[in-house]
Amino acid sequence: MALQLVLAAILVACVTMLIKVAYETISCYWLTPRRIKKIMDKQGVRGPKPRFLVGNIMDMASFVSKSTSQDMDSINHDIVGRLLPHYVAWSKIYGKRFIYWNGTEPRMCLSETDLIKELFFKHSTSSGKSWLQQQGSKHFIGRGLLMANGDDWYHQRHIVAPAFMGDKIKSYAGYMVECTKEMLQSLENAIDMGQTEVEIGEYMARLTADIISRTEFDSNYEKGKQIFRLLQLLQRHCSQASRHLCFPGSRFFPSKYNRDIKSLKMEVERLLMEIIQSRKDCVEIGRSNSYGNDLLGLLLNEMQTKKGSGFSLNLQLIMDECKTFFFAGHDTTALLLTWTVMLLASNPSWQDKVRAQVNEVCNGSPPTVDQLSKLTTLNMVINESLRLYPPASVLPRMAFEDIKLGDLHIPKGLSVWIPVLAIHHSEELWGEDANEFKPDRFASKSYAPGRHFLPFAAGPRNCVGQSFAVMEAKIILAMLVSKFSFTISENYRHAPVIVLTIKPKYGVQIRLKPLKP
């Protein structure tokens, strides 16, 4: 009898659990999306009709495959129709706000700049990254700062922010100069060996990898290059996630995709653990009295001092932060430099203007931190590069509670997607020359950072490393233009594509000519 009662209780518990899981699944994939759709319909926010389960995923894939099937005929910066063709098509029909579906997740595309600023500045804690986004990048950067929400994001931000502020960030300039000297020497060596052109993206990727390793993780590029290579493979794999449905538990399916992802992730984390363990060993055996002043040291010190506190910083989270900053400090900055070199190589008059000011301010020496603010022409060129080719083509935010945004009621669970690339190329905001390279548009403060200039997002959740990235770009470009003149190669094929970030499909080939001292 007692055994029967126990079995009955277990059966009831299992049935209850199954009912709960079934309800949560139905709620997640049917009830909540339909509730959100009904709320937005009443406000006149509509969009393309979704298909069952897949939503508009196949429509978007079809748009993009057609728009990127061929390279561009010339260096033309009118790239919104190429990279965001679905946005162009749907915004013409539905306006500046419309709903589309990523599988069963409704997303509102919003390009009204006043409402975007309000979202970024007033609702930074009540919005963040959705479950689908976190799943898509789970094996790539995990739950580091870029994907954290709520209190977790707040604590992580306050832990890492000191590594990118004040005297700390100024102390990185020496590393940046030394690494850039090595890169310039390797370019000289290539020319001396008879190489007539170089793919500058490869050099910039190696250089930024070297810099982020030395400044943030106290490890040179040779030790970190395997991590970078694996992270690039993971990035390519994870970028495919947006083109597939993602169900709870789908990561456990024994597919080749999941096996490859798991294998790459394990190898990245094994290499990171070797670096972390070496730091811990040095402290434990008394060779060092701290874990170091770089980002990894800050994280390890924080883990030790905050044990037992409300916020748990464990080794997995430290590895996630390392992966986040390996990616953010390497990939996005390398792309900024690559696109800027392409723009300067194809606009020699602006290259001459930048070089003249660098020579005047720096007098043939590498720039100091104090001199960087005087390189105003270079600053305008970098801003224009970030406008035309922003690292992120879209910025997503999910509402974690009902919020009021201008005249809109945004229900809990709705993802708001901001088409940064389209905003940066908007003729309404930037004028009829919006698709032209004109750095002097940044000579005045007529543009609106945080409203229609969003390369690093805006508000409290903006990019914590943006000062680091801009300082790095200025130092590298100033040293490059003072050492070489360069032109775009006839072999360069202009074909921007999106692989999480905006990349040149075939790289950027340039011809270098050493300048006389």
N, C-alpha and C positions, 0 to 999 in steps of 0.2 A: 504493500500500500504506500509506504513512504517513498519507495523507488518510483512508483507511478506519479506521485505528487511532484517529485523532483523533475521527472521527465516532462510532465505537463508544464511545470514552471519554465523549463528550458525552452519548450516548444512555443509557449506564449511570448517569451523574451525574443526568440528568433523571429516570430511572426511580426511582433511589434517593431523590431529593428528593420525588417524588410519593408514594412509599411512606411516607416519613417524615411528610409532611403528612397523608396519609390516616390513618396510625396515630395521630398527635396529635389529629386531629379526632375519630376514633372514641373515643379515650381520653377526650377532654374531654367529649364529648356522650353517651357510653354507658358505657364501662368504669369511669371514676372515679365518676360518680354512682351506678352500681349497686353498686360496692364500698362506698361510703359508706352507701347504703341498707341493705345487708346487715349492716354493723357496727352501725347504729342499731337495726335490727330485733332483733338479738340482745340489745340492752339494753332492749327493750320500748318503744322510742320509735317510734311510728307516726303516721300521719296520713291525710288524704283521698287516695283513689286518683288518681294523675296520669294525664292523657291523653298519648298519644304526641306527642312534641316540644313541645307547648304546656304540659304539666304542669297546674297549677291556675290558670293565668292567666285563662282564661275564667270559671272559677268565681268568682274574686275580683272580676273586672269585673262579673259579674252581681250579686253581693252588693252591691257599692258602688252600682251604678246604681239598684237598688231602694231602698236605704237613703237615698240623697241625692236621689231623684226629687222629693221634696216638702220644703218648708221646715218648720221646727218650729213648733208651735202657739203657743209662748210662749218666753220666755227661760229655757231649761232647760239645765243644764250636764251632763245625762246624755247624753253625746255619743259614748261608745265604740261603742255599737251602730250609730250613724250612720256614723262614720268608719272603724271597724275591724270591720265586721260579720262578715267571714270569721273573724277571731280569736275573736269571741264564739261563733260557731257551732262552730268546731273545738275550742276549749278546753273546751266543755261535753262533748264526746265523748271527747277524747284527753287532757285534763288540762293541766298547766302547762308541759309540754314536748311538742311534736309536730313532725313533719316535713311540710312542704308544698313544692311544686315551682314555681319560677319558670322556665317553659320546661323546660330540661334541668338547671337548677341546683337541687339540694336545699337547703332552708333549714330550720333548726331554730328554731322560735319558743320562746323561753325566758322565763318570767315568775317564776322562783324567785329571789328577791332576794339570797340569800346567794351563789348561784352567779354571779349577774350581777356582784356586787361583786368576787368572785374573778377573773372574766374581765377586768374593767376594770383592776384593780390589779396582778394577778400576771402577766397575759398581754398586756400592752400592746404589746410588740414582736413577739410571736409571732402576733398577729392584726391585722387591718386591713380595708381596703376591697377588695372582690372585683373581678375583671375586669369583670363585668357592671355594677357600680356605676360604675366608672371610665369605661366606655364610655357609660353613660347620661348622665354629666355632663361628658364629655370636651370638648364644644364650649361648655359653659356656664362651668365654673370650671377645666377642664383638670386638670393634675397639681399644683395648689397644695396647701397644707398640709392642707386638708380631705380630699383624695383620695390623699395620699402614704402610702407604706408603708416599713417597715424603716428603713434608714440614711437614705434620702431624707427621710422624715418627721422623723427625729431632727435632721438638719442644718437643715431648714427651720424646725422649732420653735425651735431655739436662735438662729436668725437673727431671727425676728420677735418672739420673746418680750419683748425689751427695750422694744419700742414700747408694751407694755401693762403695764409694771411701775413701781412706786415713784413717784419725782418726775415721771417722764415722763408717766404717766397723769394725775397731778394737774394737770399743765400744760394738759391739754385742757379743764379745767373752764371756763376763761374763754371759749373758743370756744363751748362748749355753752350758756352763759348768753347770749352775744350772739346766737347763732342762734335761741334760744328767744324772746328779746325780739322779734326780727323776726317770728316766727310769731305771737306773741300780738298784735302790732300788726296783722297781716293779718287775724286773727280779729275784732279791734275794728272794723277798716275794713269788714269784711263785715256786721257788725251795724249799723253806722252807715248802710250803704247799704240797710238794710231786710231783710237776709237773716234769716229766722227760724230756720233750722237749717243745720248744716254736716255734711259727711261728714268726720269727724275723721281717718279713715284716710288720706285724701289729704294732709291737713296734716302728719300724722306722717311719712308717706313722704317728703315734701319736706324736712321738718326733719332727719330722720336722714340723708338724702342730703347735705344741706348740711353737717352736722356731720362725717360720715365724709370728705367731700371736703376740708374745711378742716384737720381734725386729722391725717389720714393721708396725704393726697396734695397738700396745699398748693394746692388749687384750689377755687374757689367752686362753688356748685351750678349756676350758669348755664353754667359750662364743662363740668361733669360730667353735666348732666341727660340729654344724649343717650345717654351710656354707660348710665345707669340705665334709661332707657326700653328700650334694646336688650337689656340684661341681663334685664329683666322678660319681654320677648318670648322670649328664649332659655330662661328658666326654664320658661315655659309649654310650649314645644316639648319641652324635655328631660324634663319630667314625664310626657310621653306614652311615653317609652322603656320604662318599667316595664310598659306594657301591650302591648308588642310583643316578638317574639323578636329576639335580637341575635346574629348569626353573625359569625365573623371575615370581614372584608371587606365586611360589609353597608353600611358607611358610604360605599362607593364606588358603590352602586347609584344610577342617575340618577333617583331619585324626587323628587317635589316636596318631601317632608319633608327629605331630605338637602340639596337645593338651598337651601331656606329657612334651614336651620341653618347651612350653610356661608357664606351671604351675611351673616347676622347676625353670625356669629363674626368674619368678616373686617372688618366695619365697626367692631365693638367694638375689635378689636386695632389697627385703623388709628388710632382716636381715642386709645387708650392709648399707642401709639408716638409720637404727637405730643407728649403730655405728657412721656414719657421722653426723647425727643430734645431737647426744650427744656431739660431739666435738663443733659443731656450737653453741649449747645452752650454753656450758661452757664459750665461748668467749662472747656471747651476754649478759649474765647476770653478766659478770665481774669476774667469778671464775678463769678464765685463760686469759692471754694476748696474747696467740698464739694458733694455732691449734695443736702444737706439733712438735717435731723434726723428727718423723718417716716418712715413705713414705706417709702415709695418710695426715699427717700434711703439708708436702711439697706440696702436690697436692692442698689441700684446701687453703694454703697461696698463691699459684700461681694463683688459680682461682680468688682470691680477688684482687691481685696486677696487674693482666693482663687484667682486664675488659676493653673492648673497644679496645684492641690491635688486630692485624691481626689474631692471633691464639686464638680460642675459647676453653677454658677448662671448660666444664660444668659438672653437677653432673653425667650425664650418662657416660661421658668419665672417670670420677674419679672412678665410680663403675666398669667400664671395666678394668681400671688399677688394681684395687683391685683384681678382679677376675683373671687377668693375673698373678699377683704376688702370690696370694694364690696358684694357680696351679703350676707355675714355681718354687716357693720357697718351695713347699711341695712335690708334686708328683715326680718330676724328681730327687730331692735330696734323697728322701726316696728310690727310685729305685736304685740309685747309691750305697747307703749304703747296701741295701738288697743284690744286686748282689755281692758286695765286701765281705760281710760276708759269702756268699755262697762259694766264691772262696777261702777265708782264711780257712773256715771250711773243705773244701775238699783238701786243700794243707797245712797240718800242719807244714811243714818245713818253709814255708813263714810266717805263723802265728807266729812261734817262733822267726824268724828274726825280724819281726815288733815289737814284745813284748820286745825283748832284747834291741832294740834301744830306744823304748819309756821309758823303765825303766832307761836306761843310761842317757837319756836327761832330763827326767822329775822327776826322783828319787821318784816315788810313788805319785806325786802330779798331778793334772790336768794340761795339757799343757798351757803355756802362749802364747800369740801371737808371741813373739820373739822366742820361742822355736820351733814353727811349721816348720820353714824353715830348721831346723836341722833334722827333721824326714824324711830323704831322702828315706829310705826303704818304709815307708808308702806312700810317694808321688808316688813312682814307682808302688806300688800295686794299688793305686787309678787310675793312668793313664792306667794301663793294664786292669782294670775293665771297664773303660770308652771306651777303644778300643774294647774289646770283646762284651760288652753290652752297646752301646751308648744309651742315653735316646731317641734320635730320629733316626729312621732307615733311613730316607731320609730327605733332605733339599731342599725345592722348592724355585725357584725364577722365576718370570715372567718378561719378557722384556717389559718396558713401552715405549721404542723407539727402532729403529733399532740400534743394537750394533755390533761391530766387536770383535770376540773372537778367537784369534789365526787366523787360516785359515778359520774360520766359520763366515758367516754372519747370525746373529740371528735377524729375523724379529720381529717387534713390535707385541706383543700378544702371542708370543711363551713362554710357561712355560718350564724352565730347571729344571729337577729333579736330584739331586745328591744322589746316593745310598751310604750313609755314611757307613752303615753296611758292604756292599760289599767291599768298599775301605779299611775299618779297618781290613778286613779278607783276603785281597789280598795277595797271595803268591808272586806275582811279586813285591809288595812293601815291604812286611814284611818278606819274606823268607818262606821256606818250613814248618816252625813251626808256621805259622800265626794263626792257630786254637788252639794253645797251650797256657796255662797260663804261661808266662815267663816275670815277671815284670822287670828283669834286662835288657831287651831290651831298657828300658827307662833310664838306667844308663848313657848313652851318649846322645849327641844331634844329633845322626845320623838320628832320625826320623824328619819329617818336619811338625811342627805345622802349621795349615792353608793350608796345601797341602794334606798330607795323614793321618793327625790326626785331626779330625774335631768334637769332642764331643760337642763343644760350638759354632759351625760354625766358621767364621773367618771374618776379615776385620771390617769396621765400624759397620756392622749390627750383630756383634757377640753377644753372650749372655751377657747382662749388669750385670747379677748377678753371673757370673762364679766365681769370687773371693770369694763371699759370700758362694757359694755352696762348694767350695774346702776347705775353712777354716772350715766350719761346719762339713764336712766329716772327716777331719783330727782330730778335737777335739773329735768327737763322737767315732771314731774307736780307737783312742789312749786310751781313757778312758775305752772302752769296753775290749780291749785286756789286759789292766793292771789289770782288775777286774776278768775276766773269761778266761778260755780256752774253746774252743768249737769245736765240730765235727759235720759233716753232719749226719742227722738222716737217718736211713734205710727207713723211711716213705717218704723221699723227692722224688718227681717225677719231673725230669727235663723236663719242657715243656714250653719254652719261647713262648709268643704270643705277637702280636702287638695290643694294644688298644690305639691308638695315640702314646703311648710310648711302649717300650719293657718291658713286665711284666712277672713274673713267674706265670703260669696259676693257680697253686695250692698253691702258697706261698713258703717260704723257711723254712723248719723245721730243727732246730739244737738242739743239746744236749749241755747244759752248765755245766761247772764245776767251782765253785768258787775257786779262787786262794788265797793262804794264804798271808796275808799282808807281 
